[in-house]
Amino acid sequence: MEQLDDTKAVVRRSGLDLPTIIDRAAQRLPSLVLTRTPLRVSFAGGGTDLPDFYNLDCGAVFSAAVDKYIYVTVKRHSEIFNEPIRLNYSQTEQVNTIGEIKNNIARECLRFLEIEPPIYISTVGDMPASTGMGGSSSFTVGLLNALHAFRGERVTPGQLAEEACHIEMDILKEPIGKQDQYAAAFGGMNLFRFQPGGAVTVEPQRVRNGAVEHLFSNLMMFWTSHQRPASSVLTEQKANTSSNLDTLRRMRDDAFMLQEIFSEPVIDIERFGAVLHAGWEMKRSLASRVSNAAINGHYDLARDAGAEGGKLCGAGGGGFLMFAVKPERRESVRRALSNLAYVPIGYEVHGSRLLHPAQV
């Protein structure tokens, strides 16, 4: 009753009737929203963010957001079009109801936030889909961020991450973990801890003495040209969890080791690369499709050319190979992998952001 009385008092003071106030409030909602959400590289601990592990033992992942992005545009679709809902991504969908949408993430985000047509959604990314950099979760986070803004709402990174996890893991039943959603929502360099029951602790890493710039100047990433859905590898990995517990614990402990290395005055690239290499060896034992002969061959060539260590980004089976390489060996590694596309990457401190209307 108090809230209703307060509302009536506001209406009286304004000198306007309630329908007029509602109409003017609606006019202040943005007509178009654009978000930019980063992709990520996971350095250690991947796999321990899955419920099958963290509900048995705490998981941890050390990762960083990078300067490669998913852009999502949301606007009210003009009623002069024949279809009330239009989506543009790698495909174009023109449908009449939310239930007809084939893009699972877009459909469930619209349902979750109770968005009514007409609506237009467009997305474009800096990297191909299904390449091990968390693109699907970045899309989910970026779309939720855009839809909240479209409704005139500001939400925290933690809320965005948990809503994205709910969409992907609870509603769509994807066999994935929580690291990608949190990396996309928070940005920066973080240690994420995953507790039994699903609670997540975010530990942003202190950036000092040019540590991040030094680390990224010693990273090289190469495109294997193979795309694969993470679920194709993670389903098998999930089934193998009980037999892989000791390996997963060691992979989790490597995340803590990288946190320690990163906290030192100068990052020891040899130690950093050694941790990546140990993770590469363990990761290949988790499931049969994590790697293949071609990827193994590329990895060995890079190591022979001077890479300190490396990893296959994401669940495996394709995507990007990332290596820790000292500056004096970069040209040698690049020559050794001359048949693969080299993709420079940099650090991104921000998580999902509103580009329009401008975030302040």
Number of C-alpha atoms within 10 A of each C-alpha: 6 7 8 8 10 11 12 13 11 13 15 12 8 10 9 11 11 15 9 11 15 10 10 11 11 13 10 9 14 16 15 16 24 25 28 29 34 35 32 31 23 24 24 29 28 26 29 28 26 22 23 21 23 21 16 13 16 19 27 30 28 27 25 26 31 25 16 21 24 25 24 29 22 22 18 18 18 14 12 7 11 10 17 20 24 19 21 15 13 12 8 11 17 16 16 15 14 20 12 12 19 13 13 13 21 19 16 19 21 19 13 14 13 11 15 13 18 17 19 18 22 17 19 16 20 13 15 15 16 19 27 27 25 25 26 22 29 31 29 28 36 32 32 28 30 30 25 17 22 21 14 13 11 13 11 10 21 16 15 24 27 19 20 30 25 15 24 24 17 12 13 13 10 15 20 23 22 28 29 29 30 28 35 35 30 25 26 23 28 22 23 24 25 26 19 15 11 18 11 21 15 16 13 15 16 13 14 13 10 11 17 21 13 14 20 16 17 20 21 21 21 21 19 21 12 13 17 16 18 22 15 15 22 24 14 16 25 20 13 15 19 13 11 18 17 11 16 25 18 16 27 24 17 23 27 19 17 23 20 11 17 22 15 11 11 14 18 14 20 15 16 21 24 17 23 26 21 17 26 21 12 15 25 16 15 24 21 13 17 23 19 13 8 10 20 12 12 18 24 14 16 26 19 13 19 19 27 23 25 29 25 31 23 27 29 28 25 26 25 27 25 24 26 29 28 20 11 10 15 21 14 17 21 18 13 19 20 11 12 17 14 17 13 13 16 15 20 20 14 19 23 28 23 21 16 16 14 10 9 6
